[in-house]
């Protein structure tokens, strides 16, 4: 009890000191500068506004007040404000504190605005775009992404991103390949071939923060074991959506590399104490680490190989399933929320653990250990306790908000995805709202009041920044190890402990490798591919719970599950596909009839509705009893069956 009281006194002192320091400054409302998704949680923070202070939301196009509310605990909530179909921006005004920057409220705004930038980052950040001239020794960490290694797991999360919302990526085909295939598919294939090319590479890299291998054994210079994890994802996706783009000979080549090396590389089990880090933040052997052995990684890779092998006549899915179950059981038994080495200490790899357990319940729920959901419930409760503050920020401890020196880009940007996934599985709207609070934090609802990406002229010129976001991260670190200054969608920094509960000053200082500025200034950090991977995962899992697929009768009035040959039905899909709010966008679903699968095109019901539909006539001569409709892949499917009454 004494510890709890002491911690409370320390926090109260921190809060009061900040208030005294800033007592003459009136902080404006900090909003999500991009905006908010329709029919989702919405909030802003106005630091120092007294409880009961009124706020109002004004439509900037009409100048009319469209919503009013009151501040409580420095926060204003307006989740009930859902101006469907409106393209005007809004501002929030708080009595005595001024107005916010303009923002939007729109259908699936986060996903439709951010998804391309999420994979654009990995297009731009490749060490060499030409695999024939790729020079591992010239790339920090060896690649494929600059300032990374095979542990970046790019292929896994690019595949999951595509699987979560495939029709969205048909909008972008102009940068890679023959301009006929989605750029994201082309990027996946590039990363697959990179992983295969370096599946046993143990040569030099430009530099890395540490060495690899178990204690007492020879050290590795490159984490080539992780190439198998990347290839496993490609092998799984081959059977769902990559087959039209990947010839069988190449697929079997990738599969053979996995099967031949899986146990030799220890990909069948949980790996501990494998990375020796020279970073000051986690120096020495760590139980888990962001640089090669994330906790939960074994679950992902073995599930993906299980998904691959279950489609093969000579496959061996059961052994991979057994290994995935063992990895999940290890998490259930040993994952300690109070051990920082299992949580924020592994920083950019932290999101892997909850998302891996969630993926098991998405992909093969009947095969997951029976305690899986119970463990996720415990995690959800822990996160609700740790985010019980007006920033909705996951605090490190009772006395520390965030790390005092190092970036936490593996925190809020990735934490939202874990919350979205688990909220969907647990049907927990409170946890989902916390997930949206994490995305708000990324876009400006944070102590610095800016987006976590620096809005440089270089990025704006190449379309590498979010439209409508006024204030970017104040510091830039354009070069650094990854040379990410001109890379689209890079996240650059996050508030340090000294900026909480509110940053006293925000000064723009260009980041340097040495002499980084702490204290009153926002941290002059640098981007990193591993940080952006976690953000990509958030955009992937955010679609869970907001996509839906229905079959209606010909009058679009009644949902049906039984049809007759020759009958006309309406297919209705709600998904994050409304990329242009001034035109009718396109989408599609898959129809499986027996062994045949065809793509059914859909069109938005009107400009800016976010609902996609088409009339479909059941074939008169069909002899099947069941038709299957689906959207999405690899556990992200929205699917239903139609019983055909002959």
SULWO-V882786 format. One record per residue. N is the residue number from 0. RES is the residue in three letters. PHI is phi in whole degrees, -180 to 180 (* if undefined). PSI is psi in whole degrees, -180 to 180 (NA if undefined). NEAR is the number of other C-alpha atoms within 8 Angstrom. Layout:
[[N/RES/PHI/PSI/NEAR] [N/RES/PHI/PSI/NEAR]]
//
This chain:
[[0/UNK/*/-39/4] [1/UNK/-60/-40/5] [2/UNK/-62/-42/6] [3/UNK/-65/-44/7] [4/UNK/-64/-44/8] [5/UNK/-62/-44/8] [6/UNK/-61/-42/10] [7/UNK/-63/-40/9] [8/UNK/-66/-40/8] [9/UNK/-64/-46/9] [10/UNK/-63/-41/10] [11/UNK/-62/-40/8] [12/UNK/-64/-43/8] [13/UNK/-59/-44/8] [14/UNK/-65/-45/9] [15/UNK/-67/-41/8] [16/UNK/-60/-41/8] [17/UNK/-65/-40/10] [18/UNK/-64/-40/9] [19/UNK/-65/-42/7] [20/UNK/-62/-36/8] [21/UNK/-107/18/9] [22/UNK/-64/-24/7] [23/UNK/-93/-5/5] [24/UNK/-102/131/5] [25/UNK/-99/115/9] [26/UNK/-85/134/8] [27/UNK/-75/166/11] [28/UNK/-65/128/15] [29/UNK/-96/116/12] [30/UNK/-116/168/15] [31/UNK/-69/109/14] [32/UNK/-67/-28/14] [33/UNK/-70/-52/12] [34/UNK/139/-163/12] [35/UNK/-132/148/13] [36/UNK/-76/139/12] [37/UNK/-57/143/12] [38/UNK/62/27/7] [39/UNK/-127/171/9] [40/UNK/-60/140/10] [41/UNK/-139/133/10] [42/UNK/-156/163/11] [43/UNK/-142/169/12] [44/UNK/-123/134/13] [45/UNK/-128/95/14] [46/UNK/-65/131/10] [47/UNK/90/-10/8] [48/UNK/-72/129/9] [49/UNK/-71/151/9] [50/UNK/-56/136/9] [51/UNK/92/-9/7] [52/UNK/-63/133/11] [53/UNK/-82/149/10] [54/UNK/-135/158/13] [55/UNK/-140/151/12] [56/UNK/-109/130/12] [57/UNK/-118/135/13] [58/UNK/-75/120/13] [59/UNK/-71/-21/11] [60/UNK/-79/-38/6] [61/UNK/-105/-12/5] [62/UNK/64/18/7] [63/UNK/-94/142/7] [64/UNK/-76/126/9] [65/UNK/-117/-6/8] [66/UNK/-162/145/9] [67/UNK/-137/148/9] [68/UNK/-161/-172/10] [69/UNK/-131/149/10] [70/UNK/-77/140/15] [71/UNK/-141/123/10] [72/UNK/57/45/7] [73/UNK/69/4/13] [74/UNK/-115/150/12] [75/UNK/-125/130/13] [76/UNK/-109/139/9] [77/UNK/-147/42/10] [78/UNK/-61/-27/10] [79/UNK/-80/-4/5] [80/UNK/-87/105/6] [81/UNK/-134/77/8] [82/UNK/-77/82/8] [83/UNK/-62/129/8] [84/UNK/82/1/7] [85/UNK/-85/131/7] [86/UNK/-103/-3/8] [87/UNK/-70/157/8] [88/UNK/-92/167/11] [89/UNK/-131/157/11] [90/UNK/-130/153/13] [91/UNK/-109/131/13] [92/UNK/-118/130/13] [93/UNK/-115/128/14] [94/UNK/-52/124/8] [95/UNK/82/-1/5] [96/UNK/-129/2/12] [97/UNK/82/-159/9] [98/UNK/-121/157/10] [99/UNK/-84/173/11] [100/UNK/-73/160/9] [101/UNK/-69/152/10] [102/UNK/-149/164/14] [103/UNK/-104/160/11] [104/UNK/-130/116/14] [105/UNK/-152/163/14] [106/UNK/-62/123/12] [107/UNK/46/43/12] [108/UNK/-60/-44/12] [109/UNK/-59/-50/12] [110/UNK/-69/-44/11] [111/UNK/-72/-25/13] [112/UNK/-91/-28/10] [113/UNK/-106/-19/10] [114/UNK/-63/-41/11] [115/UNK/-67/-45/9] [116/UNK/-60/-31/12] [117/UNK/-63/-42/12] [118/UNK/-91/-22/11] [119/UNK/-54/-38/10] [120/UNK/-53/-46/13] [121/UNK/-77/-21/11] [122/UNK/-67/-48/8] [123/UNK/-76/-31/8] [124/UNK/-90/8/12] [125/UNK/-66/145/11] [126/UNK/-61/-50/11] [127/UNK/-139/131/9] [128/UNK/-74/-23/6] [129/UNK/-96/112/6] [130/UNK/-66/-23/7] [131/UNK/-71/-25/4] [132/UNK/-113/14/6] [133/UNK/-64/130/9] [134/UNK/-119/98/7] [135/UNK/-59/-36/10] [136/UNK/-69/-14/10] [137/UNK/-100/-2/8] [138/UNK/-112/128/14] [139/UNK/-60/121/15] [140/UNK/83/-12/13] [141/UNK/93/-13/19] [142/UNK/90/-173/14] [143/UNK/-71/-30/12] [144/UNK/-91/136/13] [145/UNK/-56/141/17] [146/UNK/63/43/14] [147/UNK/-153/-155/15] [148/UNK/-166/-169/14] [149/UNK/-65/-17/15] [150/UNK/-70/-6/11] [151/UNK/-63/-24/12] [152/UNK/56/33/10] [153/UNK/-55/-44/10] [154/UNK/-63/-40/13] [155/UNK/-58/-50/11] [156/UNK/-81/-23/11] [157/UNK/-69/-40/12] [158/UNK/-67/-43/12] [159/UNK/-65/-37/11] [160/UNK/-63/-47/12] [161/UNK/-63/-44/11] [162/UNK/-61/-30/11] [163/UNK/-75/-23/13] [164/UNK/-162/62/14] [165/UNK/-62/-39/10] [166/UNK/-65/-25/10] [167/UNK/-58/-39/10] [168/UNK/-81/-8/13] [169/UNK/-68/-14/9] [170/UNK/-72/-16/7] [171/UNK/-130/103/8] [172/UNK/-134/13/12] [173/UNK/-99/-5/7] [174/UNK/-105/-34/7] [175/UNK/-124/155/9] [176/UNK/68/-148/8] [177/UNK/-93/12/5] [178/UNK/68/12/10] [179/UNK/-110/-15/7] [180/UNK/-115/145/10] [181/UNK/-53/135/12] [182/UNK/-57/-35/14] [183/UNK/-65/-38/10] [184/UNK/-63/-45/10] [185/UNK/-61/-39/11] [186/UNK/-66/-42/10] [187/UNK/-58/-45/12] [188/UNK/-66/-36/9] [189/UNK/-63/-47/8] [190/UNK/-66/-34/11] [191/UNK/-63/-46/12] [192/UNK/-68/-34/8] [193/UNK/-60/-49/10] [194/UNK/-60/-41/13] [195/UNK/-68/-41/11] [196/UNK/-61/-35/6] [197/UNK/-113/30/9] [198/UNK/-65/-22/11] [199/UNK/-131/24/6] [200/UNK/-74/126/7] [201/UNK/-135/34/9] [202/UNK/-92/-164/7] [203/UNK/-76/152/9] [204/UNK/-127/167/14] [205/UNK/-60/-46/11] [206/UNK/-176/155/8] [207/UNK/-153/161/9] [208/UNK/-87/71/7] [209/UNK/123/-174/9] [210/UNK/-130/173/12] [211/UNK/-128/153/13] [212/UNK/121/165/11] [213/UNK/-73/156/10] [214/UNK/-60/136/6] [215/UNK/84/0/4] [216/UNK/-115/162/6] [217/UNK/-55/143/6] [218/UNK/-85/145/8] [219/UNK/-95/149/9] [220/UNK/-98/-15/10] [221/UNK/-142/141/14] [222/UNK/-85/63/13] [223/UNK/-69/-19/12] [224/UNK/-54/-38/11] [225/UNK/-71/-11/11] [226/UNK/-62/-31/14] [227/UNK/-68/-36/15] [228/UNK/-62/-39/12] [229/UNK/-70/-41/16] [230/UNK/-68/-33/15] [231/UNK/-59/-40/15] [232/UNK/-64/-40/14] [233/UNK/-65/-41/14] [234/UNK/-64/-37/14] [235/UNK/-68/-44/13] [236/UNK/-70/-23/13] [237/UNK/-56/-40/12] [238/UNK/-83/-6/10] [239/UNK/-113/-51/9] [240/UNK/-140/-8/8] [241/UNK/-90/-12/11] [242/UNK/-56/-39/11] [243/UNK/-67/-14/6] [244/UNK/-116/-5/5] [245/UNK/-133/116/10] [246/UNK/-69/154/8] [247/UNK/-63/-35/7] [248/UNK/-61/-44/6] [249/UNK/-68/-42/8] [250/UNK/-57/-47/11] [251/UNK/-65/-30/8] [252/UNK/-64/-45/8] [253/UNK/-66/-44/11] [254/UNK/-61/-43/11] [255/UNK/-63/-40/8] [256/UNK/-60/-39/11] [257/UNK/-67/-51/11] [258/UNK/-63/-39/7] [259/UNK/-71/-29/8] [260/UNK/-113/-5/9] [261/UNK/-55/-54/11] [262/UNK/-78/-32/8] [263/UNK/-63/-33/7] [264/UNK/-92/5/7] [265/UNK/60/37/8] [266/UNK/-85/-3/14] [267/UNK/-88/-6/11] [268/UNK/-138/169/9] [269/UNK/-72/132/11] [270/UNK/-107/127/8] [271/UNK/-121/153/8] [272/UNK/50/55/11] [273/UNK/-110/-30/15] [274/UNK/-103/128/16] [275/UNK/-101/113/13] [276/UNK/-97/139/12] [277/UNK/-100/5/9] [278/UNK/-70/140/8] [279/UNK/-62/-26/5] [280/UNK/-76/-26/5] [281/UNK/-147/47/9] [282/UNK/-63/143/10] [283/UNK/96/-175/7] [284/UNK/-72/131/9] [285/UNK/-117/148/14] [286/UNK/-57/-46/8] [287/UNK/-135/160/14] [288/UNK/-155/155/12] [289/UNK/-79/-6/12] [290/UNK/-109/36/10] [291/UNK/148/-23/13] [292/UNK/-140/71/13] [293/UNK/-70/146/14] [294/UNK/-74/119/14] [295/UNK/107/-12/15] [296/UNK/-60/-35/12] [297/UNK/-65/-31/14] [298/UNK/-68/-47/15] [299/UNK/-56/-55/12] [300/UNK/-66/-38/14] [301/UNK/-74/-34/15] [302/UNK/-64/-40/12] [303/UNK/-68/-39/12] [304/UNK/-69/-34/14] [305/UNK/-60/-45/15] [306/UNK/-62/-38/10] [307/UNK/-65/-52/15] [308/UNK/-70/-26/10] [309/UNK/-71/-12/10] [310/UNK/-96/-4/8] [311/UNK/-100/136/7] [312/UNK/-62/-36/5] [313/UNK/-103/21/4] [314/UNK/-75/167/8] [315/UNK/-130/63/9] [316/UNK/-65/-32/12] [317/UNK/-64/-36/7] [318/UNK/-70/-36/8] [319/UNK/-69/-37/13] [320/UNK/-63/-42/12] [321/UNK/-61/-42/8] [322/UNK/-67/-38/12] [323/UNK/-63/-42/15] [324/UNK/-64/-39/12] [325/UNK/-64/-40/9] [326/UNK/-65/-41/13] [327/UNK/-66/-40/14] [328/UNK/-64/-36/10] [329/UNK/-62/-43/10] [330/UNK/-63/-47/11] [331/UNK/-60/-39/10] [332/UNK/-82/-40/6] [333/UNK/-112/-14/6] [334/UNK/-66/114/8] [335/UNK/-110/110/6] [336/UNK/-65/-22/9] [337/UNK/-90/-4/5] [338/UNK/-95/109/7] [339/UNK/-60/-23/9] [340/UNK/-72/-14/10] [341/UNK/-98/-7/13] [342/UNK/-126/-117/11] [343/UNK/-66/-20/11] [344/UNK/-63/-32/9] [345/UNK/-89/8/14] [346/UNK/45/-108/12] [347/UNK/-70/-10/14] [348/UNK/-99/-4/15] [349/UNK/-61/-35/16] [350/UNK/-67/-20/13] [351/UNK/-62/-41/11] [352/UNK/-63/-58/13] [353/UNK/-67/-33/11] [354/UNK/-72/-32/12] [355/UNK/-66/-46/12] [356/UNK/-62/-41/13] [357/UNK/-63/-41/12] [358/UNK/-62/-34/10] [359/UNK/-60/-45/14] [360/UNK/-72/-23/12] [361/UNK/-79/-45/10] [362/UNK/-83/-43/9] [363/UNK/-145/68/9] [364/UNK/-60/-35/8] [365/UNK/-74/-13/5] [366/UNK/-100/-12/8] [367/UNK/-72/150/11] [368/UNK/-53/142/8] [369/UNK/-64/-22/5] [370/UNK/-89/5/7] [371/UNK/-60/-50/13] [372/UNK/-65/-36/8] [373/UNK/-63/-40/7] [374/UNK/-66/-39/9] [375/UNK/-68/-34/12] [376/UNK/-63/-40/9] [377/UNK/-66/-40/8] [378/UNK/-63/-43/9] [379/UNK/-60/-43/11] [380/UNK/-64/-43/8] [381/UNK/-60/-44/9] [382/UNK/-69/-35/9] [383/UNK/-64/-37/10] [384/UNK/-69/-42/7] [385/UNK/-74/-21/11] [386/UNK/-102/19/11] [387/UNK/-81/66/9] [388/UNK/-151/167/6] [389/UNK/-73/-15/9] [390/UNK/-85/-12/11] [391/UNK/56/34/10] [392/UNK/-94/135/12] [393/UNK/-72/107/11] [394/UNK/-77/150/10] [395/UNK/-71/-43/11] [396/UNK/-158/-175/7] [397/UNK/-68/-21/9] [398/UNK/-117/-2/8] [399/UNK/-135/126/9] [400/UNK/-73/-60/13] [401/UNK/-137/-178/10] [402/UNK/-68/141/11] [403/UNK/-74/-17/7] [404/UNK/-129/-34/8] [405/UNK/-109/154/7] [406/UNK/-63/149/11] [407/UNK/-117/38/14] [408/UNK/-67/-14/14] [409/UNK/-83/-1/16] [410/UNK/-88/-102/12] [411/UNK/-53/-45/14] [412/UNK/-60/-32/15] [413/UNK/-96/-26/18] [414/UNK/-64/-34/14] [415/UNK/-57/-41/16] [416/UNK/-63/-41/19] [417/UNK/-64/-42/14] [418/UNK/-66/-41/13] [419/UNK/-62/-45/15] [420/UNK/-63/-48/13] [421/UNK/-73/-37/15] [422/UNK/-60/-39/13] [423/UNK/-64/-45/11] [424/UNK/-70/-33/9] [425/UNK/-94/-5/8] [426/UNK/54/55/6] [427/UNK/-117/96/10] [428/UNK/-66/-29/7] [429/UNK/-66/-42/7] [430/UNK/-69/-36/13] [431/UNK/-63/-41/12] [432/UNK/-62/-37/10] [433/UNK/-65/-34/12] [434/UNK/-62/-43/14] [435/UNK/-66/-32/12] [436/UNK/-64/-33/14] [437/UNK/-68/-40/14] [438/UNK/-69/-36/11] [439/UNK/-60/-39/12] [440/UNK/-58/-41/13] [441/UNK/-62/-37/14] [442/UNK/-97/10/14] [443/UNK/132/-12/16] [444/UNK/-87/71/15] [445/UNK/-148/169/13] [446/UNK/-61/-23/11] [447/UNK/-88/-23/11] [448/UNK/77/23/9] [449/UNK/-132/165/13] [450/UNK/-65/152/14] [451/UNK/-81/5/13] [452/UNK/-113/133/11] [453/UNK/-69/129/13] [454/UNK/-90/77/10] [455/UNK/-84/156/6] [456/UNK/-61/-38/6] [457/UNK/-59/-44/8] [458/UNK/-72/-40/14] [459/UNK/-61/-41/10] [460/UNK/-64/-31/7] [461/UNK/-101/16/7] [462/UNK/67/31/7] [463/UNK/-103/20/11] [464/UNK/-135/160/10] [465/UNK/-74/124/9] [466/UNK/-65/137/5] [467/UNK/91/-8/7] [468/UNK/-90/117/10] [469/UNK/-83/-44/6] [470/UNK/-112/114/11] [471/UNK/-97/171/11] [472/UNK/-54/130/13] [473/UNK/-69/-29/12] [474/UNK/-95/155/16] [475/UNK/-131/150/15] [476/UNK/-135/72/14] [477/UNK/-66/-22/10] [478/UNK/-107/-89/8] [479/UNK/62/-166/10] [480/UNK/-73/-30/7] [481/UNK/-97/-7/11] [482/UNK/50/55/9] [483/UNK/-101/11/13] [484/UNK/-59/-36/11] [485/UNK/-108/25/8] [486/UNK/-98/129/11] [487/UNK/-65/138/13] [488/UNK/74/13/12] [489/UNK/-67/134/13] [490/UNK/-90/137/13] [491/UNK/-114/-31/16] [492/UNK/-166/170/17] [493/UNK/-151/151/10] [494/UNK/-58/141/15] [495/UNK/-93/175/16] [496/UNK/-56/-37/11] [497/UNK/-70/-16/9] [498/UNK/-84/-13/15] [499/UNK/-91/144/10] [500/UNK/-79/-12/7] [501/UNK/-153/140/10] [502/UNK/-72/131/13] [503/UNK/-71/-47/8] [504/UNK/-137/155/6] [505/UNK/-129/107/10] [506/UNK/-115/137/8] [507/UNK/-83/113/7] [508/UNK/-130/128/8] [509/UNK/-70/132/8] [510/UNK/-69/144/12] [511/UNK/-127/156/9] [512/UNK/-64/-30/6] [513/UNK/-120/158/4] [514/UNK/69/34/5] [515/UNK/-63/147/10] [516/UNK/-96/127/8] [517/UNK/-112/-155/8] [518/UNK/75/-123/7] [519/UNK/-76/-17/10] [520/UNK/-95/149/11] [521/UNK/-65/141/18] [522/UNK/-62/126/14] [523/UNK/-83/76/14] [524/UNK/-93/-162/12] [525/UNK/-142/158/13] [526/UNK/-72/168/13] [527/UNK/-157/140/13] [528/UNK/-58/-34/13] [529/UNK/-68/-31/12] [530/UNK/-69/-45/14] [531/UNK/-67/-27/13] [532/UNK/-61/-43/12] [533/UNK/-64/-37/16] [534/UNK/-66/-41/12] [535/UNK/-58/-40/15] [536/UNK/-65/-37/13] [537/UNK/-61/-44/15] [538/UNK/-66/-28/14] [539/UNK/-71/-53/12] [540/UNK/-77/-15/12] [541/UNK/-64/-24/13] [542/UNK/-72/-21/13] [543/UNK/-66/127/10] [544/UNK/96/-10/7] [545/UNK/-119/-12/8] [546/UNK/-91/145/11] [547/UNK/-152/153/9] [548/UNK/-134/131/13] [549/UNK/-138/154/9] [550/UNK/-117/123/11] [551/UNK/-114/162/14] [552/UNK/-69/177/12] [553/UNK/-63/-22/9] [554/UNK/-92/-1/7] [555/UNK/58/36/8] [556/UNK/-113/-26/7] [557/UNK/-132/133/7] [558/UNK/-77/135/9] [559/UNK/-129/160/8] [560/UNK/-132/-3/8] [561/UNK/-127/139/8] [562/UNK/-139/168/11] [563/UNK/-120/152/9] [564/UNK/-54/134/12] [565/UNK/88/-9/8] [566/UNK/-75/143/9] [567/UNK/-98/132/10] [568/UNK/-127/166/12] [569/UNK/-110/124/14] [570/UNK/-93/130/12] [571/UNK/-130/122/12] [572/UNK/-120/131/11] [573/UNK/-112/118/11] [574/UNK/-155/168/14] [575/UNK/-79/75/14] [576/UNK/-125/1/12] [577/UNK/-85/71/14] [578/UNK/-79/-25/8] [579/UNK/-123/109/8] [580/UNK/-81/12/9] [581/UNK/-117/-1/6] [582/UNK/-139/169/8] [583/UNK/-81/119/13] [584/UNK/-86/174/11] [585/UNK/-117/158/11] [586/UNK/-155/-175/12] [587/UNK/-161/161/10] [588/UNK/-132/165/11] [589/UNK/-104/136/11] [590/UNK/-114/122/12] [591/UNK/-107/123/11] [592/UNK/-122/104/10] [593/UNK/64/-121/7] [594/UNK/-94/-5/5] [595/UNK/-97/139/6] [596/UNK/-127/132/8] [597/UNK/-132/155/7] [598/UNK/-95/126/8] [599/UNK/-104/119/8] [600/UNK/-75/142/9] [601/UNK/-125/154/11] [602/UNK/-129/144/11] [603/UNK/-60/139/15] [604/UNK/-65/-21/10] [605/UNK/-172/175/7] [606/UNK/-67/122/10] [607/UNK/68/34/13] [608/UNK/-94/-30/11] [609/UNK/75/12/12] [610/UNK/-120/133/10] [611/UNK/-122/136/14] [612/UNK/-150/165/12] [613/UNK/-161/156/10] [614/UNK/-88/138/9] [615/UNK/-134/131/8] [616/UNK/-99/124/8] [617/UNK/-65/127/12] [618/UNK/-54/136/8] [619/UNK/-67/-33/6] [620/UNK/-98/16/5] [621/UNK/-69/141/7] [622/UNK/-114/8/4] [623/UNK/-84/157/8] [624/UNK/-98/-17/8] [625/UNK/-137/134/10] [626/UNK/-112/138/13] [627/UNK/-116/129/11] [628/UNK/-116/141/11] [629/UNK/-153/159/12] [630/UNK/-142/123/13] [631/UNK/101/169/12] [632/UNK/-141/169/10] [633/UNK/52/50/11] [634/UNK/91/-12/9] [635/UNK/-95/7/11] [636/UNK/-64/139/10] [637/UNK/-101/119/10] [638/UNK/-142/156/9] [639/UNK/-155/163/9] [640/UNK/-121/145/9] [641/UNK/-113/124/10] [642/UNK/-84/124/10] [643/UNK/-93/118/12] [644/UNK/-93/110/8] [645/UNK/-87/NA/5]]
//
